[in-house]
Amino acid sequence: MSEKPVDVAVGVLMRPNGDVLLGQRPDGKPYAGYWEFPGGKVEPGEDIFHALQREFVEELGVKVISAEPWCCVEHVYEHAHVRLYFYISREWEGEPQSLEGQAFAWQGAYAVSPLLPATIPLLAWLDQVRYAGRGEAA
């Protein structure tokens, strides 16, 4: 697939205990029923952090106050070539709400299944970040 990748802002909301928020892709979208970190496409002229803030307000009614860039992953799905910019946020306002009809869950052990393929390799890395955020050795 030679098309230019679509830039996507992805947020990892992390509670003090290390739990993270995962959302389930709604019916009608590719990979419906799969779990992923929330986020969405970066609009032309928009920087990634502002795209993240906009998507979290639109999808979950949450205002992201601050977030640290974490990693960038490119993944080629059957339907799209995406470049995923992951940010970790430990500071936000509001409680997540299902504004687009999606299910969501706070997870510590990543027990939800199935996970979106681009998300799977990040879980081991995220464990290191979760422990580092609590001041413990990874």
Contacts in CASP RR format, 6 or more apart in sequence:
PFRMAT RR
TARGET T0000
AUTHOR 0000-0000-0000
METHOD contacts of the structure
MODEL  1
MSEKPVDVAVGVLMRPNGDVLLGQRPDGKPYAGYWEFPGGKVEPGEDIFH
ALQREFVEELGVKVISAEPWCCVEHVYEHAHVRLYFYISREWEGEPQSLE
GQAFAWQGAYAVSPLLPATIPLLAWLDQVRYAGRGEAA
1 76 0 8 1.000
1 81 0 8 1.000
3 81 0 8 1.000
4 81 0 8 1.000
5 74 0 8 1.000
5 81 0 8 1.000
5 82 0 8 1.000
5 83 0 8 1.000
6 41 0 8 1.000
6 80 0 8 1.000
6 81 0 8 1.000
6 82 0 8 1.000
6 83 0 8 1.000
7 41 0 8 1.000
7 42 0 8 1.000
7 48 0 8 1.000
7 51 0 8 1.000
7 82 0 8 1.000
7 83 0 8 1.000
7 85 0 8 1.000
8 39 0 8 1.000
8 40 0 8 1.000
8 41 0 8 1.000
8 42 0 8 1.000
8 82 0 8 1.000
8 83 0 8 1.000
8 84 0 8 1.000
8 85 0 8 1.000
9 39 0 8 1.000
9 40 0 8 1.000
9 41 0 8 1.000
9 42 0 8 1.000
9 48 0 8 1.000
9 49 0 8 1.000
9 51 0 8 1.000
9 52 0 8 1.000
9 55 0 8 1.000
9 85 0 8 1.000
9 87 0 8 1.000
10 36 0 8 1.000
10 37 0 8 1.000
10 38 0 8 1.000
10 39 0 8 1.000
10 40 0 8 1.000
10 52 0 8 1.000
10 84 0 8 1.000
10 85 0 8 1.000
10 86 0 8 1.000
10 87 0 8 1.000
11 37 0 8 1.000
11 38 0 8 1.000
11 39 0 8 1.000
11 52 0 8 1.000
11 56 0 8 1.000
11 64 0 8 1.000
11 67 0 8 1.000
11 86 0 8 1.000
11 87 0 8 1.000
11 88 0 8 1.000
11 89 0 8 1.000
12 20 0 8 1.000
12 21 0 8 1.000
12 37 0 8 1.000
12 70 0 8 1.000
12 86 0 8 1.000
12 87 0 8 1.000
12 88 0 8 1.000
12 89 0 8 1.000
12 126 0 8 1.000
13 20 0 8 1.000
13 21 0 8 1.000
13 38 0 8 1.000
13 62 0 8 1.000
13 64 0 8 1.000
13 89 0 8 1.000
13 92 0 8 1.000
13 96 0 8 1.000
14 20 0 8 1.000
14 88 0 8 1.000
14 89 0 8 1.000
14 90 0 8 1.000
14 129 0 8 1.000
14 130 0 8 1.000
14 133 0 8 1.000
15 90 0 8 1.000
15 106 0 8 1.000
16 90 0 8 1.000
16 134 0 8 1.000
17 134 0 8 1.000
18 108 0 8 1.000
18 130 0 8 1.000
18 133 0 8 1.000
18 134 0 8 1.000
19 106 0 8 1.000
19 107 0 8 1.000
19 108 0 8 1.000
20 37 0 8 1.000
20 106 0 8 1.000
20 107 0 8 1.000
20 108 0 8 1.000
20 126 0 8 1.000
20 130 0 8 1.000
21 37 0 8 1.000
21 38 0 8 1.000
21 60 0 8 1.000
21 96 0 8 1.000
21 104 0 8 1.000
21 105 0 8 1.000
21 106 0 8 1.000
21 107 0 8 1.000
22 35 0 8 1.000
22 36 0 8 1.000
22 37 0 8 1.000
22 38 0 8 1.000
22 104 0 8 1.000
22 105 0 8 1.000
22 107 0 8 1.000
22 110 0 8 1.000
22 112 0 8 1.000
23 35 0 8 1.000
23 36 0 8 1.000
23 37 0 8 1.000
23 38 0 8 1.000
23 102 0 8 1.000
23 103 0 8 1.000
23 104 0 8 1.000
23 105 0 8 1.000
24 33 0 8 1.000
24 34 0 8 1.000
24 35 0 8 1.000
24 36 0 8 1.000
24 102 0 8 1.000
24 103 0 8 1.000
24 104 0 8 1.000
24 105 0 8 1.000
24 112 0 8 1.000
25 31 0 8 1.000
25 32 0 8 1.000
25 33 0 8 1.000
25 34 0 8 1.000
25 35 0 8 1.000
25 36 0 8 1.000
25 102 0 8 1.000
25 116 0 8 1.000
26 32 0 8 1.000
26 33 0 8 1.000
26 100 0 8 1.000
26 101 0 8 1.000
26 102 0 8 1.000
27 33 0 8 1.000
30 77 0 8 1.000
30 78 0 8 1.000
30 79 0 8 1.000
30 80 0 8 1.000
31 77 0 8 1.000
31 116 0 8 1.000
33 114 0 8 1.000
34 114 0 8 1.000
34 115 0 8 1.000
34 116 0 8 1.000
35 105 0 8 1.000
35 112 0 8 1.000
35 113 0 8 1.000
35 114 0 8 1.000
35 115 0 8 1.000
35 116 0 8 1.000
35 119 0 8 1.000
36 115 0 8 1.000
36 116 0 8 1.000
36 119 0 8 1.000
37 86 0 8 1.000
37 119 0 8 1.000
38 55 0 8 1.000
38 56 0 8 1.000
38 59 0 8 1.000
38 60 0 8 1.000
38 104 0 8 1.000
39 52 0 8 1.000
39 55 0 8 1.000
39 56 0 8 1.000
39 59 0 8 1.000
40 51 0 8 1.000
40 55 0 8 1.000
41 51 0 8 1.000
42 48 0 8 1.000
42 51 0 8 1.000
42 85 0 8 1.000
43 51 0 8 1.000
43 54 0 8 1.000
46 54 0 8 1.000
48 69 0 8 1.000
48 85 0 8 1.000
48 87 0 8 1.000
49 67 0 8 1.000
49 87 0 8 1.000
52 64 0 8 1.000
52 67 0 8 1.000
52 87 0 8 1.000
53 63 0 8 1.000
53 64 0 8 1.000
56 62 0 8 1.000
56 63 0 8 1.000
56 64 0 8 1.000
56 92 0 8 1.000
57 63 0 8 1.000
58 99 0 8 1.000
58 100 0 8 1.000
59 99 0 8 1.000
59 100 0 8 1.000
59 102 0 8 1.000
60 96 0 8 1.000
60 97 0 8 1.000
60 98 0 8 1.000
60 99 0 8 1.000
60 104 0 8 1.000
61 94 0 8 1.000
61 96 0 8 1.000
61 97 0 8 1.000
61 99 0 8 1.000
62 92 0 8 1.000
62 93 0 8 1.000
62 94 0 8 1.000
62 95 0 8 1.000
62 96 0 8 1.000
62 97 0 8 1.000
63 92 0 8 1.000
63 93 0 8 1.000
63 94 0 8 1.000
64 89 0 8 1.000
64 91 0 8 1.000
64 92 0 8 1.000
65 89 0 8 1.000
65 91 0 8 1.000
65 92 0 8 1.000
65 93 0 8 1.000
66 89 0 8 1.000
66 90 0 8 1.000
66 91 0 8 1.000
67 87 0 8 1.000
67 88 0 8 1.000
67 89 0 8 1.000
67 91 0 8 1.000
68 87 0 8 1.000
68 88 0 8 1.000
68 89 0 8 1.000
69 85 0 8 1.000
69 86 0 8 1.000
69 87 0 8 1.000
70 86 0 8 1.000
70 87 0 8 1.000
70 88 0 8 1.000
70 129 0 8 1.000
71 86 0 8 1.000
71 122 0 8 1.000
71 125 0 8 1.000
72 83 0 8 1.000
72 84 0 8 1.000
72 85 0 8 1.000
72 86 0 8 1.000
73 83 0 8 1.000
73 84 0 8 1.000
73 86 0 8 1.000
73 118 0 8 1.000
73 121 0 8 1.000
73 122 0 8 1.000
74 81 0 8 1.000
74 82 0 8 1.000
74 83 0 8 1.000
74 84 0 8 1.000
75 81 0 8 1.000
75 82 0 8 1.000
75 84 0 8 1.000
75 117 0 8 1.000
75 118 0 8 1.000
76 82 0 8 1.000
77 117 0 8 1.000
77 118 0 8 1.000
82 118 0 8 1.000
84 118 0 8 1.000
86 122 0 8 1.000
88 129 0 8 1.000
90 133 0 8 1.000
96 104 0 8 1.000
98 104 0 8 1.000
105 112 0 8 1.000
110 123 0 8 1.000
115 123 0 8 1.000
127 138 0 8 1.000
128 138 0 8 1.000
131 137 0 8 1.000
131 138 0 8 1.000
132 138 0 8 1.000
END
